[in-house]
Amino acid sequence: CFRAIVFSQFTSFLDLIEVVMQRENLMWFRLDGATAVRKRHAAIEQFNLPSREPKVFLISLKAGGVGLNVR
C-alpha cells in the first residue's frame, strides 16, 4: 500500500485534512507543536512499521523541521 506525508505551514489546514482522514477511515498520524515528545516518537515508529494499509502523516513545517526520520 502507500504512505504519504502532508506538510503544511498552517495547523488549521491539517485540522481540515484530519477530518477527511477520519471520515475515510484511513490510518493517519499528526505531528505539530502541541505533540508531546513521547507521542511524537510513537507516531514516527508506527508510521515506519510495515503495513498493508495506507498511512498518512500530517506534519506542520515548524514541528517537522528538526530530527524527523521516516522511512
N, C-alpha and C positions, 0 to 999 in steps of 0.2 A: 504494500500500500504506500501511500505518500505521507510525507511530513512537510509541513510548511511553517515558515517563520514570518510573522507580520510585525514590522516595526512601525511605530508611529511616534511623532513628536507630541501628540495630544492624547492624554489618557481618556478623554471623552470619546474619541474615535474608537479606542479599544473597548470602551463600555458598549458601544453600538455593535461591534463585531461579536462581543461576548454574548449578547442577546441572540444573535443568529446561531452561534455555536451551540447554545443550549437548545434552541428550537429545533435544530437539525440533528440533535443528539450526537454531536461529534466530540471526540476526546480533545480537550484543549487545556492549556496551561497559560498562566498570566504572570508577568514579571513587570512590576512598576515600582515607584519609590516607596509605596506602602507595604511591599512584600518583605516579610521578616526573613532574616538570613537563613534560618532552618527551612522555611518554606521555599525559598529560592533554590537551595541545594536539592531539596526533594523534587521540585518541579523539573529541574535540569536532569536529574537522574532518571525520572520517569519518562521524560521525553526521549532520552537516549536509549532506553530499553527497546529491544526488538519487539515488533508487534505487527499483526496483520491489519489492525485498524488504523485509519487515518488519524494523524495527530497535528494539532495546530498550536503554535506557541505565539502568544501575544506579548510583545515586549515594547516598553517605552524606550525611546532613544537614550534618555538620561540613565535609567536603571540598567540597561543592557550594554552600556558603553565600556564597561571595565570588567575584565576577568570572566567573560562568558565563553564557555566551551561546550558547544553542542555538536553532535555527530549526525 
